[in-house]
């Protein structure tokens, strides 16, 4: 879904590239992942915020004496979910609503409680969703302040009244997402043409919006670039995008003690805290590991 800013600049990487560069492709993880005598394999998406959360889990586990194997920047859900099912990954930070729509495209869940119930029923055997964090980080439809004022925009549905052709910057996977062009047309009567920008709502996507190459961008709601650039996040009254509370996925190799450690992290991960973590990463260009270490120390979660 997203670009790892803190780990080395800006790169435009699509799903194909993510799959080709899958760190698990050369034998990382393996059947031992987290089992007796093996490390707990922690994975992340190719998105700086997700990598930070994965680091939080990894470092909390290590502080309690667990051996951890990091398999970060794996790519999109289509790539890493099969790795989870195969037992090559043991822990993965996910986003509740989008995950449910992946495992159960026909689900009509709209609130967090029903989403979690749907995940309990729909996740593949051997994979469990732990308690969600308060924090969410979800796809949002963003426009510039000038464009919003010129067209009287405050909600997604208002885009239907814009006379010019609408182009939206997003990853190519957006085309088939439930909240993509078909969903926008069906729910809000909004027609958009996708302009693929393969940095998962990152700087290239933001720049395409600021330069006027597109009128709308799919940017994640906890991204500090929204406030920094005075962008307008349009309201979504019909909940086209489901609540995306952060929820850890774990394999059967993660025992109750290790799961409890991960849930300790999630219990402290409020919206304010996540926004702060993201801001430190982006503003200071800090590495995910450093951001995680500092935060865990502040929360008193850096020891056994």
Phi, psi and omega in degrees: 000325199215162187263139180273085181300316189287350185251022170133052169083201188246126177225139178264099185241124178269180182297322180297317180295321180299318181293321181293328182262015181307117182295348179271350187294337182255030172096008177297151179082265179085179186291342182280348193320099176085352180283186183302123178083356181243161179283163170276121182269118180252126181248168175210159171287171177270070183206126190304321181293319178295323178295321177299315180297317177300321177296321177302313179298313184298314182290327176295318177297317180296321180298333179267007173101005179275143171277134185234137174247117181272128174232081188263168176057045184284329180123212185275169184303324180297338180270312189273336180298318175300328177293322176296313181297328181280353180084014179276344176231140182251333182222135180209125175285126183235180183233119198306304187296311179297324179296316179298318180295336176285314184278337181215081183301340182269359182298142177251015179299142180230336180250166187299318182300314181289329176296314180296322176296319179295323178293321180301324180275328192261344181293147178302153179302136179093355179243131182235142174265124177277181183299135183284157172277161172294326186293142173236158176208093192237159174305136177219152181265117190239140176228167175285158179298320180297316181295322178296317181291318182298329186246007178062046185262131170224336179230166182301319182299334179296338179298336180296337181269359179284129187282327182283159177296134182261130174242139181237132177271126180193166173302154181300332179297340179305329183303327184250004179288152179301334179260014179280200184306317180295317179295318178298320179293314184291317186273320187243355182069027182257127177259126178226152173249129181283131169250104185296125173228109195270048176236021171056051177076014184275202186301325179293321177295314179299317182294323177300323178289313182295327181280351181083011177292333176225162177261339183224150177223145174269103182235142185284140195296336180265014181281122180296346179296335180296309179289320184298331182252014179054040178278160182248121177268114185288140178293151183234072187296338180268006178053046174300320173264120182286160176305131185247051175301142180289125182228125179281134171262136178226152177269176178293344180286347180268112183280179185297323181294316179293320178299321179296324178296318178295320180290334174299318178296311182299327181296334180263356186271079177279172178299317180299318181293318179296316178301321179294318177300315180296320181295318178299317180298313184284311186291321183263357185051041183276144177293147182304319181298320180290319178299315181295316181301314181297316183294316180298323176297316180297327181272356182071031182246026184256015176217174183289000000 
